[in-house]
Amino acid sequence: MIKIFDLKYLFAFICLASSVAALETEISFESLYDQASEKLIVDGVSTSYYLGSAGIRVDWKTNQNLLFHASFGLGYLPNYKMSAFGTDFSGPVRGTMKNIGGQYGVYKTEDHKMNVSFEILERDVNGDEFKGVRNGQSLKVKSTAAFELSEFSLGYEYFVSRSLSLGINAGITYWKFDANGLTLINNMMISKNVNESGHSPKIQFYAHVGVKKPVEVFLTRRAYSVDNFVETYELMVRLPLYSIK
């Protein structure tokens, strides 16, 4: 079944792709790693949160002020850890990261630039080989987890030189977390569902290095207040591959 959130990506992609021939387009390689300061605890279920991905990002520039983008990445971790059903589990997971958004420049001079932006992000983690031991019995868990984020930001960028600019984005993140775990204990199938939502501030620092094809580096801090308070730190690197003008 296609989730509503996925349909947002599909709709946005169709709208943007339908007019891509008339827009300035840039394709980039994008790699990121996101890690929490400590384990995330929701309704008694504890899980580590760290995931890396690599993928492709496409930017469409409609004019000098308006920019749209979409990206998709895949990730894999061989030893993800979580605690559920009174047992510690570990195993490999696969993940996907999806992102669409837009940015509008509200002010620009030779040395400075300000913009407003909006992004929708989805991060999914799936694993069906989690293993653990409880009272001498080997257990196996299938688990899925998803973060859905909607972010509004105000950004400022300073052009240090022709080949270097530094910037900051600050705003608010509206987030939703959903997770499901399924295991067999004493010949009984037991499932656990947890979900939580909220909002929190977001801050991001970034640098653009280069002239014709600048390398972009971003460091983003987010926070989530669930059963405990957790901060996440995301490092992203973007390398331009191809441009269509």
C-alpha positions, 0 to 999 in steps of 0.5 A: 500500500502506498502511504500518503507521505509517499504520494507527496513525493510522487506528486512533487516529482511529477510536477517538477519533472513535467517542466524540467526541460524549461528549468536549470537543473543540477544533479548531485551525489549526496551522502549523509550520516545521522546519529543520536546522542543516546538511545531513543526511548519511546513507550519503553522501547529503546533503540539506537539511532544512527544511519548513513546513506548515499544517493542522488539529489536533483535541484531545479532553479525556476529563477534567481530566487526560487529553487526546488529539490528532491533526493533519495538515498539508500543505507545499510548497517550490519549491527543495529541495536534495540531493546524490546520485549525485555530483551536486547536485540542486534542485527542488520538493517536497511534504510531509505532517506527521501527529501523534497523541498523548496527555497526562496531567496528574500534578500541578496547583496554582493556579500550576503544572502537570506532565504526561507525554506521548507522541507519534507523528509522521511527516514525508514529503517527495516530489519528482519534479522534481529536476534537476542536471547531471553531466559535461554531462549533464542528470539528473532525480531522483525522491526520497522521504524520511520521518522517523518519530518516537516521543517521550516527554516530561515537562512543566512549566507555570507560570501567570504570569497569567490570560492567560499561561503558560510551559512546558517539555517535556523527553524522548527521541525515538526516530527513523527516517529512510528515503529513496529516490532514482531517476535515469537515467544513461547509459540505466541506471536507478540507485536509492539507498536510505538508512536510519538510526535512533537516539534523542536528547534533545528539549527544547521551550519554549512559551507560551500567550497569551490567556484564552478562545482562547489562542494557543500558540507552541512552539519544539522542539529535536531532534538526529540522529546520522547520518553527521554530527550535526545539530540541528533547530529547529521553530517551531509556532503554534497558533490555536484555531478552534472548540470543542465541549463 
